[in-house]
Amino acid sequence: IDQQLRDAGWEVDSKKLNNWTNHTVPESGQNVAIAEWKFKDGERADYVLFMNKKAVGIIEAKKYDQAVQGALE
């Protein structure tokens, strides 16, 4: 997923740019995908896309053999 996001123009490195493990937050002037974003309610998203500190998208990734419908709940 990291490479696909890079190809689309996002700065991404799921090990370094990681909110859960490194407490990474977006900075001004960045188009960045931050991995393992933790929301205030305790839920997490696999990636949140930020443009200039504004969240513009959420990516929830699943393995090929994992049913998406069950994960949506």
CHARMM internal coordinates of N, CA and C (Angstrom, degrees):
IC EDIT
DIST 1 N 1 CA 1.4466
DIST 1 CA 1 C 1.5269
ANGL 1 N 1 CA 1 C 109.96
DIST 1 C 2 N 1.3423
ANGL 1 CA 1 C 2 N 116.36
DIHE 1 N 1 CA 1 C 2 N -38.38
DIST 2 N 2 CA 1.4613
ANGL 1 C 2 N 2 CA 118.86
DIHE 1 CA 1 C 2 N 2 CA 179.61
DIST 2 CA 2 C 1.5279
ANGL 2 N 2 CA 2 C 110.99
DIHE 1 C 2 N 2 CA 2 C -54.96
DIST 2 C 3 N 1.3288
ANGL 2 CA 2 C 3 N 116.85
DIHE 2 N 2 CA 2 C 3 N -47.40
DIST 3 N 3 CA 1.4640
ANGL 2 C 3 N 3 CA 119.72
DIHE 2 CA 2 C 3 N 3 CA -177.46
DIST 3 CA 3 C 1.5251
ANGL 3 N 3 CA 3 C 111.19
DIHE 2 C 3 N 3 CA 3 C -64.29
DIST 3 C 4 N 1.3041
ANGL 3 CA 3 C 4 N 117.98
DIHE 3 N 3 CA 3 C 4 N -39.22
DIST 4 N 4 CA 1.4599
ANGL 3 C 4 N 4 CA 120.81
DIHE 3 CA 3 C 4 N 4 CA 178.78
DIST 4 CA 4 C 1.5312
ANGL 4 N 4 CA 4 C 110.49
DIHE 3 C 4 N 4 CA 4 C -63.55
DIST 4 C 5 N 1.3200
ANGL 4 CA 4 C 5 N 117.47
DIHE 4 N 4 CA 4 C 5 N -39.44
DIST 5 N 5 CA 1.4596
ANGL 4 C 5 N 5 CA 120.46
DIHE 4 CA 4 C 5 N 5 CA 177.36
DIST 5 CA 5 C 1.5322
ANGL 5 N 5 CA 5 C 110.78
DIHE 4 C 5 N 5 CA 5 C -67.89
DIST 5 C 6 N 1.3357
ANGL 5 CA 5 C 6 N 117.78
DIHE 5 N 5 CA 5 C 6 N -39.92
DIST 6 N 6 CA 1.4626
ANGL 5 C 6 N 6 CA 120.61
DIHE 5 CA 5 C 6 N 6 CA 176.05
DIST 6 CA 6 C 1.5253
ANGL 6 N 6 CA 6 C 110.56
DIHE 5 C 6 N 6 CA 6 C -60.35
DIST 6 C 7 N 1.3244
ANGL 6 CA 6 C 7 N 115.67
DIHE 6 N 6 CA 6 C 7 N -44.71
DIST 7 N 7 CA 1.4645
ANGL 6 C 7 N 7 CA 120.38
DIHE 6 CA 6 C 7 N 7 CA 179.66
DIST 7 CA 7 C 1.5280
ANGL 7 N 7 CA 7 C 111.76
DIHE 6 C 7 N 7 CA 7 C -60.49
DIST 7 C 8 N 1.3329
ANGL 7 CA 7 C 8 N 116.13
DIHE 7 N 7 CA 7 C 8 N -27.87
DIST 8 N 8 CA 1.4638
ANGL 7 C 8 N 8 CA 121.01
DIHE 7 CA 7 C 8 N 8 CA 179.30
DIST 8 CA 8 C 1.5349
ANGL 8 N 8 CA 8 C 112.15
DIHE 7 C 8 N 8 CA 8 C -88.57
DIST 8 C 9 N 1.3400
ANGL 8 CA 8 C 9 N 117.44
DIHE 8 N 8 CA 8 C 9 N 1.76
DIST 9 N 9 CA 1.4579
ANGL 8 C 9 N 9 CA 120.81
DIHE 8 CA 8 C 9 N 9 CA 174.48
DIST 9 CA 9 C 1.5144
ANGL 9 N 9 CA 9 C 116.48
DIHE 8 C 9 N 9 CA 9 C 99.92
DIST 9 C 10 N 1.3263
ANGL 9 CA 9 C 10 N 117.57
DIHE 9 N 9 CA 9 C 10 N 9.73
DIST 10 N 10 CA 1.4653
ANGL 9 C 10 N 10 CA 120.82
DIHE 9 CA 9 C 10 N 10 CA 179.98
DIST 10 CA 10 C 1.5123
ANGL 10 N 10 CA 10 C 110.70
DIHE 9 C 10 N 10 CA 10 C -93.52
DIST 10 C 11 N 1.3212
ANGL 10 CA 10 C 11 N 116.17
DIHE 10 N 10 CA 10 C 11 N 145.48
DIST 11 N 11 CA 1.4564
ANGL 10 C 11 N 11 CA 121.19
DIHE 10 CA 10 C 11 N 11 CA 169.28
DIST 11 CA 11 C 1.5235
ANGL 11 N 11 CA 11 C 105.81
DIHE 10 C 11 N 11 CA 11 C -81.33
DIST 11 C 12 N 1.3152
ANGL 11 CA 11 C 12 N 116.96
DIHE 11 N 11 CA 11 C 12 N 123.86
DIST 12 N 12 CA 1.4650
ANGL 11 C 12 N 12 CA 119.96
DIHE 11 CA 11 C 12 N 12 CA -175.44
DIST 12 CA 12 C 1.5230
ANGL 12 N 12 CA 12 C 110.06
DIHE 11 C 12 N 12 CA 12 C -152.02
DIST 12 C 13 N 1.3003
ANGL 12 CA 12 C 13 N 115.20
DIHE 12 N 12 CA 12 C 13 N 140.16
DIST 13 N 13 CA 1.4589
ANGL 12 C 13 N 13 CA 124.32
DIHE 12 CA 12 C 13 N 13 CA 171.79
DIST 13 CA 13 C 1.5252
ANGL 13 N 13 CA 13 C 104.86
DIHE 12 C 13 N 13 CA 13 C -160.72
DIST 13 C 14 N 1.3123
ANGL 13 CA 13 C 14 N 116.97
DIHE 13 N 13 CA 13 C 14 N 95.29
DIST 14 N 14 CA 1.4680
ANGL 13 C 14 N 14 CA 121.00
DIHE 13 CA 13 C 14 N 14 CA -169.38
DIST 14 CA 14 C 1.5266
ANGL 14 N 14 CA 14 C 113.68
DIHE 13 C 14 N 14 CA 14 C -62.67
DIST 14 C 15 N 1.3257
ANGL 14 CA 14 C 15 N 118.00
DIHE 14 N 14 CA 14 C 15 N -16.48
DIST 15 N 15 CA 1.4668
ANGL 14 C 15 N 15 CA 119.36
DIHE 14 CA 14 C 15 N 15 CA 176.50
DIST 15 CA 15 C 1.5255
ANGL 15 N 15 CA 15 C 111.71
DIHE 14 C 15 N 15 CA 15 C -87.00
DIST 15 C 16 N 1.3195
ANGL 15 CA 15 C 16 N 117.33
DIHE 15 N 15 CA 15 C 16 N -38.60
DIST 16 N 16 CA 1.4694
ANGL 15 C 16 N 16 CA 120.67
DIHE 15 CA 15 C 16 N 16 CA -178.74
DIST 16 CA 16 C 1.5270
ANGL 16 N 16 CA 16 C 112.23
DIHE 15 C 16 N 16 CA 16 C -89.81
DIST 16 C 17 N 1.3262
ANGL 16 CA 16 C 17 N 116.67
DIHE 16 N 16 CA 16 C 17 N -44.84
DIST 17 N 17 CA 1.4655
ANGL 16 C 17 N 17 CA 121.61
DIHE 16 CA 16 C 17 N 17 CA -179.82
DIST 17 CA 17 C 1.5204
ANGL 17 N 17 CA 17 C 107.86
DIHE 16 C 17 N 17 CA 17 C -90.14
DIST 17 C 18 N 1.3135
ANGL 17 CA 17 C 18 N 115.86
DIHE 17 N 17 CA 17 C 18 N 74.77
DIST 18 N 18 CA 1.4480
ANGL 17 C 18 N 18 CA 122.41
DIHE 17 CA 17 C 18 N 18 CA -171.65
DIST 18 CA 18 C 1.5286
ANGL 18 N 18 CA 18 C 109.43
DIHE 17 C 18 N 18 CA 18 C -134.58
DIST 18 C 19 N 1.3139
ANGL 18 CA 18 C 19 N 116.17
DIHE 18 N 18 CA 18 C 19 N 117.21
DIST 19 N 19 CA 1.4598
ANGL 18 C 19 N 19 CA 121.22
DIHE 18 CA 18 C 19 N 19 CA -177.20
DIST 19 CA 19 C 1.5278
ANGL 19 N 19 CA 19 C 111.42
DIHE 18 C 19 N 19 CA 19 C -69.98
DIST 19 C 20 N 1.3093
ANGL 19 CA 19 C 20 N 117.36
DIHE 19 N 19 CA 19 C 20 N -38.28
DIST 20 N 20 CA 1.4642
ANGL 19 C 20 N 20 CA 122.15
DIHE 19 CA 19 C 20 N 20 CA -176.02
DIST 20 CA 20 C 1.5266
ANGL 20 N 20 CA 20 C 111.60
DIHE 19 C 20 N 20 CA 20 C -66.52
DIST 20 C 21 N 1.3301
ANGL 20 CA 20 C 21 N 117.30
DIHE 20 N 20 CA 20 C 21 N -49.19
DIST 21 N 21 CA 1.4632
ANGL 20 C 21 N 21 CA 120.41
DIHE 20 CA 20 C 21 N 21 CA -174.71
DIST 21 CA 21 C 1.5295
ANGL 21 N 21 CA 21 C 113.78
DIHE 20 C 21 N 21 CA 21 C -93.02
DIST 21 C 22 N 1.3345
ANGL 21 CA 21 C 22 N 117.86
DIHE 21 N 21 CA 21 C 22 N -31.26
DIST 22 N 22 CA 1.4581
ANGL 21 C 22 N 22 CA 121.35
DIHE 21 CA 21 C 22 N 22 CA -175.33
DIST 22 CA 22 C 1.5290
ANGL 22 N 22 CA 22 C 113.78
DIHE 21 C 22 N 22 CA 22 C -115.48
DIST 22 C 23 N 1.3207
ANGL 22 CA 22 C 23 N 116.42
DIHE 22 N 22 CA 22 C 23 N -0.57
DIST 23 N 23 CA 1.4697
ANGL 22 C 23 N 23 CA 121.57
DIHE 22 CA 22 C 23 N 23 CA -179.71
DIST 23 CA 23 C 1.5328
ANGL 23 N 23 CA 23 C 112.20
DIHE 22 C 23 N 23 CA 23 C 59.13
DIST 23 C 24 N 1.3290
ANGL 23 CA 23 C 24 N 116.64
DIHE 23 N 23 CA 23 C 24 N 32.67
DIST 24 N 24 CA 1.4545
ANGL 23 C 24 N 24 CA 121.85
DIHE 23 CA 23 C 24 N 24 CA 179.99
DIST 24 CA 24 C 1.5236
ANGL 24 N 24 CA 24 C 110.41
DIHE 23 C 24 N 24 CA 24 C -65.25
DIST 24 C 25 N 1.3162
ANGL 24 CA 24 C 25 N 116.30
DIHE 24 N 24 CA 24 C 25 N 135.20
DIST 25 N 25 CA 1.4644
ANGL 24 C 25 N 25 CA 122.75
DIHE 24 CA 24 C 25 N 25 CA 174.59
DIST 25 CA 25 C 1.5272
ANGL 25 N 25 CA 25 C 107.92
DIHE 24 C 25 N 25 CA 25 C -127.89
DIST 25 C 26 N 1.3291
ANGL 25 CA 25 C 26 N 117.02
DIHE 25 N 25 CA 25 C 26 N 156.33
DIST 26 N 26 CA 1.4645
ANGL 25 C 26 N 26 CA 119.01
DIHE 25 CA 25 C 26 N 26 CA -178.70
DIST 26 CA 26 C 1.5309
ANGL 26 N 26 CA 26 C 111.46
DIHE 25 C 26 N 26 CA 26 C -70.53
DIST 26 C 27 N 1.3309
ANGL 26 CA 26 C 27 N 114.60
DIHE 26 N 26 CA 26 C 27 N 153.87
DIST 27 N 27 CA 1.4638
ANGL 26 C 27 N 27 CA 121.65
DIHE 26 CA 26 C 27 N 27 CA 177.61
DIST 27 CA 27 C 1.5243
ANGL 27 N 27 CA 27 C 108.91
DIHE 26 C 27 N 27 CA 27 C -120.91
DIST 27 C 28 N 1.3118
ANGL 27 CA 27 C 28 N 116.30
DIHE 27 N 27 CA 27 C 28 N 157.58
DIST 28 N 28 CA 1.4641
ANGL 27 C 28 N 28 CA 121.33
DIHE 27 CA 27 C 28 N 28 CA 177.89
DIST 28 CA 28 C 1.5223
ANGL 28 N 28 CA 28 C 110.53
DIHE 27 C 28 N 28 CA 28 C -58.32
DIST 28 C 29 N 1.3232
ANGL 28 CA 28 C 29 N 115.67
DIHE 28 N 28 CA 28 C 29 N 142.27
DIST 29 N 29 CA 1.4555
ANGL 28 C 29 N 29 CA 121.65
DIHE 28 CA 28 C 29 N 29 CA 175.78
DIST 29 CA 29 C 1.5092
ANGL 29 N 29 CA 29 C 115.36
DIHE 28 C 29 N 29 CA 29 C 80.31
DIST 29 C 30 N 1.3224
ANGL 29 CA 29 C 30 N 118.56
DIHE 29 N 29 CA 29 C 30 N 7.01
DIST 30 N 30 CA 1.4676
ANGL 29 C 30 N 30 CA 121.45
DIHE 29 CA 29 C 30 N 30 CA -179.34
DIST 30 CA 30 C 1.5217
ANGL 30 N 30 CA 30 C 111.05
DIHE 29 C 30 N 30 CA 30 C -107.02
DIST 30 C 31 N 1.3145
ANGL 30 CA 30 C 31 N 115.48
DIHE 30 N 30 CA 30 C 31 N 146.00
DIST 31 N 31 CA 1.4591
ANGL 30 C 31 N 31 CA 123.28
DIHE 30 CA 30 C 31 N 31 CA 163.07
DIST 31 CA 31 C 1.5214
ANGL 31 N 31 CA 31 C 104.30
DIHE 30 C 31 N 31 CA 31 C -111.09
DIST 31 C 32 N 1.3169
ANGL 31 CA 31 C 32 N 116.08
DIHE 31 N 31 CA 31 C 32 N 98.40
DIST 32 N 32 CA 1.4524
ANGL 31 C 32 N 32 CA 120.36
DIHE 31 CA 31 C 32 N 32 CA -168.45
DIST 32 CA 32 C 1.5233
ANGL 32 N 32 CA 32 C 111.14
DIHE 31 C 32 N 32 CA 32 C -130.74
DIST 32 C 33 N 1.3286
ANGL 32 CA 32 C 33 N 114.99
DIHE 32 N 32 CA 32 C 33 N 143.16
DIST 33 N 33 CA 1.4612
ANGL 32 C 33 N 33 CA 121.94
DIHE 32 CA 32 C 33 N 33 CA 173.26
DIST 33 CA 33 C 1.5225
ANGL 33 N 33 CA 33 C 106.49
DIHE 32 C 33 N 33 CA 33 C -105.14
DIST 33 C 34 N 1.3255
ANGL 33 CA 33 C 34 N 116.42
DIHE 33 N 33 CA 33 C 34 N 114.28
DIST 34 N 34 CA 1.4551
ANGL 33 C 34 N 34 CA 120.64
DIHE 33 CA 33 C 34 N 34 CA -179.11
DIST 34 CA 34 C 1.5245
ANGL 34 N 34 CA 34 C 108.86
DIHE 33 C 34 N 34 CA 34 C -101.99
DIST 34 C 35 N 1.3201
ANGL 34 CA 34 C 35 N 115.32
DIHE 34 N 34 CA 34 C 35 N 124.47
DIST 35 N 35 CA 1.4623
ANGL 34 C 35 N 35 CA 121.66
DIHE 34 CA 34 C 35 N 35 CA -176.43
DIST 35 CA 35 C 1.5261
ANGL 35 N 35 CA 35 C 111.12
DIHE 34 C 35 N 35 CA 35 C -79.87
DIST 35 C 36 N 1.3399
ANGL 35 CA 35 C 36 N 114.40
DIHE 35 N 35 CA 35 C 36 N 155.96
DIST 36 N 36 CA 1.4714
ANGL 35 C 36 N 36 CA 122.87
DIHE 35 CA 35 C 36 N 36 CA 174.07
DIST 36 CA 36 C 1.5281
ANGL 36 N 36 CA 36 C 112.20
DIHE 35 C 36 N 36 CA 36 C 50.02
DIST 36 C 37 N 1.3164
ANGL 36 CA 36 C 37 N 114.74
DIHE 36 N 36 CA 36 C 37 N 51.57
DIST 37 N 37 CA 1.4671
ANGL 36 C 37 N 37 CA 120.55
DIHE 36 CA 36 C 37 N 37 CA -178.94
DIST 37 CA 37 C 1.5255
ANGL 37 N 37 CA 37 C 109.61
DIHE 36 C 37 N 37 CA 37 C -74.25
DIST 37 C 38 N 1.3184
ANGL 37 CA 37 C 38 N 116.18
DIHE 37 N 37 CA 37 C 38 N 127.09
DIST 38 N 38 CA 1.4576
ANGL 37 C 38 N 38 CA 121.17
DIHE 37 CA 37 C 38 N 38 CA 179.52
DIST 38 CA 38 C 1.5296
ANGL 38 N 38 CA 38 C 109.63
DIHE 37 C 38 N 38 CA 38 C -100.36
DIST 38 C 39 N 1.3320
ANGL 38 CA 38 C 39 N 115.26
DIHE 38 N 38 CA 38 C 39 N 124.38
DIST 39 N 39 CA 1.4602
ANGL 38 C 39 N 39 CA 121.41
DIHE 38 CA 38 C 39 N 39 CA 178.64
DIST 39 CA 39 C 1.5260
ANGL 39 N 39 CA 39 C 110.07
DIHE 38 C 39 N 39 CA 39 C -86.20
DIST 39 C 40 N 1.3216
ANGL 39 CA 39 C 40 N 116.71
DIHE 39 N 39 CA 39 C 40 N 163.72
DIST 40 N 40 CA 1.4624
ANGL 39 C 40 N 40 CA 121.86
DIHE 39 CA 39 C 40 N 40 CA -177.97
DIST 40 CA 40 C 1.5245
ANGL 40 N 40 CA 40 C 112.54
DIHE 39 C 40 N 40 CA 40 C -58.81
DIST 40 C 41 N 1.3406
ANGL 40 CA 40 C 41 N 116.92
DIHE 40 N 40 CA 40 C 41 N -29.46
DIST 41 N 41 CA 1.4644
ANGL 40 C 41 N 41 CA 119.79
DIHE 40 CA 40 C 41 N 41 CA -178.82
DIST 41 CA 41 C 1.5309
ANGL 41 N 41 CA 41 C 112.82
DIHE 40 C 41 N 41 CA 41 C -83.09
DIST 41 C 42 N 1.3401
ANGL 41 CA 41 C 42 N 116.83
DIHE 41 N 41 CA 41 C 42 N 3.87
DIST 42 N 42 CA 1.4561
ANGL 41 C 42 N 42 CA 121.07
DIHE 41 CA 41 C 42 N 42 CA 178.53
DIST 42 CA 42 C 1.5202
ANGL 42 N 42 CA 42 C 114.41
DIHE 41 C 42 N 42 CA 42 C 93.60
DIST 42 C 43 N 1.3219
ANGL 42 CA 42 C 43 N 117.26
DIHE 42 N 42 CA 42 C 43 N -14.49
DIST 43 N 43 CA 1.4665
ANGL 42 C 43 N 43 CA 120.71
DIHE 42 CA 42 C 43 N 43 CA 176.95
DIST 43 CA 43 C 1.5193
ANGL 43 N 43 CA 43 C 109.52
DIHE 42 C 43 N 43 CA 43 C -70.39
DIST 43 C 44 N 1.3365
ANGL 43 CA 43 C 44 N 116.07
DIHE 43 N 43 CA 43 C 44 N 157.22
DIST 44 N 44 CA 1.4603
ANGL 43 C 44 N 44 CA 121.25
DIHE 43 CA 43 C 44 N 44 CA 178.66
DIST 44 CA 44 C 1.5129
ANGL 44 N 44 CA 44 C 110.37
DIHE 43 C 44 N 44 CA 44 C -129.82
DIST 44 C 45 N 1.3262
ANGL 44 CA 44 C 45 N 115.08
DIHE 44 N 44 CA 44 C 45 N 149.92
DIST 45 N 45 CA 1.4619
ANGL 44 C 45 N 45 CA 122.55
DIHE 44 CA 44 C 45 N 45 CA 172.60
DIST 45 CA 45 C 1.5212
ANGL 45 N 45 CA 45 C 107.53
DIHE 44 C 45 N 45 CA 45 C -115.61
DIST 45 C 46 N 1.3211
ANGL 45 CA 45 C 46 N 116.18
DIHE 45 N 45 CA 45 C 46 N 148.76
DIST 46 N 46 CA 1.4646
ANGL 45 C 46 N 46 CA 119.38
DIHE 45 CA 45 C 46 N 46 CA -179.95
DIST 46 CA 46 C 1.5260
ANGL 46 N 46 CA 46 C 111.11
DIHE 45 C 46 N 46 CA 46 C -63.09
DIST 46 C 47 N 1.3299
ANGL 46 CA 46 C 47 N 117.11
DIHE 46 N 46 CA 46 C 47 N -41.37
DIST 47 N 47 CA 1.4633
ANGL 46 C 47 N 47 CA 122.12
DIHE 46 CA 46 C 47 N 47 CA 176.30
DIST 47 CA 47 C 1.5225
ANGL 47 N 47 CA 47 C 108.76
DIHE 46 C 47 N 47 CA 47 C -146.12
DIST 47 C 48 N 1.3243
ANGL 47 CA 47 C 48 N 116.09
DIHE 47 N 47 CA 47 C 48 N 143.80
DIST 48 N 48 CA 1.4578
ANGL 47 C 48 N 48 CA 121.30
DIHE 47 CA 47 C 48 N 48 CA 167.53
DIST 48 CA 48 C 1.5192
ANGL 48 N 48 CA 48 C 105.86
DIHE 47 C 48 N 48 CA 48 C -122.44
DIST 48 C 49 N 1.3287
ANGL 48 CA 48 C 49 N 115.67
DIHE 48 N 48 CA 48 C 49 N 131.92
DIST 49 N 49 CA 1.4544
ANGL 48 C 49 N 49 CA 122.10
DIHE 48 CA 48 C 49 N 49 CA -179.49
DIST 49 CA 49 C 1.5246
ANGL 49 N 49 CA 49 C 109.37
DIHE 48 C 49 N 49 CA 49 C -93.90
DIST 49 C 50 N 1.3161
ANGL 49 CA 49 C 50 N 116.00
DIHE 49 N 49 CA 49 C 50 N 127.57
DIST 50 N 50 CA 1.4624
ANGL 49 C 50 N 50 CA 121.83
DIHE 49 CA 49 C 50 N 50 CA -178.90
DIST 50 CA 50 C 1.5239
ANGL 50 N 50 CA 50 C 109.96
DIHE 49 C 50 N 50 CA 50 C -120.40
DIST 50 C 51 N 1.3169
ANGL 50 CA 50 C 51 N 115.60
DIHE 50 N 50 CA 50 C 51 N 134.32
DIST 51 N 51 CA 1.4578
ANGL 50 C 51 N 51 CA 122.55
DIHE 50 CA 50 C 51 N 51 CA 171.03
DIST 51 CA 51 C 1.5198
ANGL 51 N 51 CA 51 C 106.23
DIHE 50 C 51 N 51 CA 51 C -117.62
DIST 51 C 52 N 1.3361
ANGL 51 CA 51 C 52 N 116.04
DIHE 51 N 51 CA 51 C 52 N 112.69
DIST 52 N 52 CA 1.4608
ANGL 51 C 52 N 52 CA 121.16
DIHE 51 CA 51 C 52 N 52 CA 178.66
DIST 52 CA 52 C 1.5310
ANGL 52 N 52 CA 52 C 111.63
DIHE 51 C 52 N 52 CA 52 C 52.69
DIST 52 C 53 N 1.3193
ANGL 52 CA 52 C 53 N 116.21
DIHE 52 N 52 CA 52 C 53 N 49.09
DIST 53 N 53 CA 1.4699
ANGL 52 C 53 N 53 CA 125.74
DIHE 52 CA 52 C 53 N 53 CA 177.13
DIST 53 CA 53 C 1.5297
ANGL 53 N 53 CA 53 C 114.15
DIHE 52 C 53 N 53 CA 53 C 73.31
DIST 53 C 54 N 1.3235
ANGL 53 CA 53 C 54 N 118.51
DIHE 53 N 53 CA 53 C 54 N 2.46
DIST 54 N 54 CA 1.4651
ANGL 53 C 54 N 54 CA 121.12
DIHE 53 CA 53 C 54 N 54 CA 179.29
DIST 54 CA 54 C 1.5311
ANGL 54 N 54 CA 54 C 109.27
DIHE 53 C 54 N 54 CA 54 C -105.15
DIST 54 C 55 N 1.3328
ANGL 54 CA 54 C 55 N 116.39
DIHE 54 N 54 CA 54 C 55 N 125.36
DIST 55 N 55 CA 1.4734
ANGL 54 C 55 N 55 CA 120.53
DIHE 54 CA 54 C 55 N 55 CA 177.95
DIST 55 CA 55 C 1.5200
ANGL 55 N 55 CA 55 C 109.10
DIHE 54 C 55 N 55 CA 55 C -68.86
DIST 55 C 56 N 1.3411
ANGL 55 CA 55 C 56 N 115.85
DIHE 55 N 55 CA 55 C 56 N 125.95
DIST 56 N 56 CA 1.4632
ANGL 55 C 56 N 56 CA 121.04
DIHE 55 CA 55 C 56 N 56 CA -178.73
DIST 56 CA 56 C 1.5245
ANGL 56 N 56 CA 56 C 112.92
DIHE 55 C 56 N 56 CA 56 C -121.33
DIST 56 C 57 N 1.3231
ANGL 56 CA 56 C 57 N 117.70
DIHE 56 N 56 CA 56 C 57 N -5.55
DIST 57 N 57 CA 1.4552
ANGL 56 C 57 N 57 CA 119.58
DIHE 56 CA 56 C 57 N 57 CA 179.89
DIST 57 CA 57 C 1.5125
ANGL 57 N 57 CA 57 C 112.07
DIHE 56 C 57 N 57 CA 57 C -170.30
DIST 57 C 58 N 1.3174
ANGL 57 CA 57 C 58 N 114.44
DIHE 57 N 57 CA 57 C 58 N 155.97
DIST 58 N 58 CA 1.4590
ANGL 57 C 58 N 58 CA 121.94
DIHE 57 CA 57 C 58 N 58 CA 177.76
DIST 58 CA 58 C 1.5187
ANGL 58 N 58 CA 58 C 108.00
DIHE 57 C 58 N 58 CA 58 C -128.71
DIST 58 C 59 N 1.3253
ANGL 58 CA 58 C 59 N 116.40
DIHE 58 N 58 CA 58 C 59 N 134.56
DIST 59 N 59 CA 1.4633
ANGL 58 C 59 N 59 CA 121.36
DIHE 58 CA 58 C 59 N 59 CA 177.36
DIST 59 CA 59 C 1.5206
ANGL 59 N 59 CA 59 C 107.98
DIHE 58 C 59 N 59 CA 59 C -118.69
DIST 59 C 60 N 1.2953
ANGL 59 CA 59 C 60 N 115.42
DIHE 59 N 59 CA 59 C 60 N 124.22
DIST 60 N 60 CA 1.4609
ANGL 59 C 60 N 60 CA 122.17
DIHE 59 CA 59 C 60 N 60 CA 174.64
DIST 60 CA 60 C 1.5214
ANGL 60 N 60 CA 60 C 106.73
DIHE 59 C 60 N 60 CA 60 C -111.57
DIST 60 C 61 N 1.3038
ANGL 60 CA 60 C 61 N 117.31
DIHE 60 N 60 CA 60 C 61 N 113.32
DIST 61 N 61 CA 1.4629
ANGL 60 C 61 N 61 CA 122.48
DIHE 60 CA 60 C 61 N 61 CA -174.89
DIST 61 CA 61 C 1.5232
ANGL 61 N 61 CA 61 C 110.99
DIHE 60 C 61 N 61 CA 61 C -99.75
DIST 61 C 62 N 1.3124
ANGL 61 CA 61 C 62 N 115.36
DIHE 61 N 61 CA 61 C 62 N 142.99
DIST 62 N 62 CA 1.4637
ANGL 61 C 62 N 62 CA 122.14
DIHE 61 CA 61 C 62 N 62 CA 177.33
DIST 62 CA 62 C 1.5207
ANGL 62 N 62 CA 62 C 108.99
DIHE 61 C 62 N 62 CA 62 C -134.65
DIST 62 C 63 N 1.3169
ANGL 62 CA 62 C 63 N 115.99
DIHE 62 N 62 CA 62 C 63 N 151.11
DIST 63 N 63 CA 1.4566
ANGL 62 C 63 N 63 CA 121.37
DIHE 62 CA 62 C 63 N 63 CA 174.86
DIST 63 CA 63 C 1.5246
ANGL 63 N 63 CA 63 C 108.62
DIHE 62 C 63 N 63 CA 63 C -66.35
DIST 63 C 64 N 1.3317
ANGL 63 CA 63 C 64 N 115.83
DIHE 63 N 63 CA 63 C 64 N 155.33
DIST 64 N 64 CA 1.4576
ANGL 63 C 64 N 64 CA 120.47
DIHE 63 CA 63 C 64 N 64 CA -178.69
DIST 64 CA 64 C 1.5200
ANGL 64 N 64 CA 64 C 112.66
DIHE 63 C 64 N 64 CA 64 C -56.93
DIST 64 C 65 N 1.3258
ANGL 64 CA 64 C 65 N 118.13
DIHE 64 N 64 CA 64 C 65 N -33.80
DIST 65 N 65 CA 1.4583
ANGL 64 C 65 N 65 CA 120.81
DIHE 64 CA 64 C 65 N 65 CA -176.17
DIST 65 CA 65 C 1.5229
ANGL 65 N 65 CA 65 C 112.85
DIHE 64 C 65 N 65 CA 65 C -90.40
DIST 65 C 66 N 1.3091
ANGL 65 CA 65 C 66 N 118.00
DIHE 65 N 65 CA 65 C 66 N 7.46
DIST 66 N 66 CA 1.4539
ANGL 65 C 66 N 66 CA 121.81
DIHE 65 CA 65 C 66 N 66 CA -179.50
DIST 66 CA 66 C 1.5275
ANGL 66 N 66 CA 66 C 110.01
DIHE 65 C 66 N 66 CA 66 C -104.01
DIST 66 C 67 N 1.3196
ANGL 66 CA 66 C 67 N 115.96
DIHE 66 N 66 CA 66 C 67 N 129.93
DIST 67 N 67 CA 1.4570
ANGL 66 C 67 N 67 CA 120.76
DIHE 66 CA 66 C 67 N 67 CA -177.78
DIST 67 CA 67 C 1.5365
ANGL 67 N 67 CA 67 C 110.54
DIHE 66 C 67 N 67 CA 67 C -71.38
DIST 67 C 68 N 1.3114
ANGL 67 CA 67 C 68 N 116.37
DIHE 67 N 67 CA 67 C 68 N 129.03
DIST 68 N 68 CA 1.4532
ANGL 67 C 68 N 68 CA 121.21
DIHE 67 CA 67 C 68 N 68 CA -179.64
DIST 68 CA 68 C 1.5303
ANGL 68 N 68 CA 68 C 111.06
DIHE 67 C 68 N 68 CA 68 C -68.39
DIST 68 C 69 N 1.2996
ANGL 68 CA 68 C 69 N 117.17
DIHE 68 N 68 CA 68 C 69 N -40.70
DIST 69 N 69 CA 1.4721
ANGL 68 C 69 N 69 CA 120.56
DIHE 68 CA 68 C 69 N 69 CA -177.27
DIST 69 CA 69 C 1.5317
ANGL 69 N 69 CA 69 C 112.61
DIHE 68 C 69 N 69 CA 69 C -55.91
DIST 69 C 70 N 1.3003
ANGL 69 CA 69 C 70 N 117.97
DIHE 69 N 69 CA 69 C 70 N -42.18
DIST 70 N 70 CA 1.4534
ANGL 69 C 70 N 70 CA 121.19
DIHE 69 CA 69 C 70 N 70 CA 179.71
DIST 70 CA 70 C 1.5178
ANGL 70 N 70 CA 70 C 112.40
DIHE 69 C 70 N 70 CA 70 C -67.89
DIST 70 C 71 N 1.3165
ANGL 70 CA 70 C 71 N 116.27
DIHE 70 N 70 CA 70 C 71 N -30.27
DIST 71 N 71 CA 1.4671
ANGL 70 C 71 N 71 CA 121.19
DIHE 70 CA 70 C 71 N 71 CA -179.03
DIST 71 CA 71 C 1.5194
ANGL 71 N 71 CA 71 C 112.14
DIHE 70 C 71 N 71 CA 71 C -77.47
DIST 71 C 72 N 1.3288
ANGL 71 CA 71 C 72 N 117.75
DIHE 71 N 71 CA 71 C 72 N -22.83
DIST 72 N 72 CA 1.4678
ANGL 71 C 72 N 72 CA 120.58
DIHE 71 CA 71 C 72 N 72 CA -177.44
DIST 72 CA 72 C 1.5213
ANGL 72 N 72 CA 72 C 112.03
DIHE 71 C 72 N 72 CA 72 C -67.99
DIST 72 C 73 N 1.2966
ANGL 72 CA 72 C 73 N 117.47
DIHE 72 N 72 CA 72 C 73 N -27.96
DIST 73 N 73 CA 1.4489
ANGL 72 C 73 N 73 CA 120.19
DIHE 72 CA 72 C 73 N 73 CA 179.22
DIST 73 CA 73 C 1.4955
ANGL 73 N 73 CA 73 C 109.81
DIHE 72 C 73 N 73 CA 73 C -66.46
END
COOR INIT
IC SEED 1 N 1 CA 1 C
IC BUILD
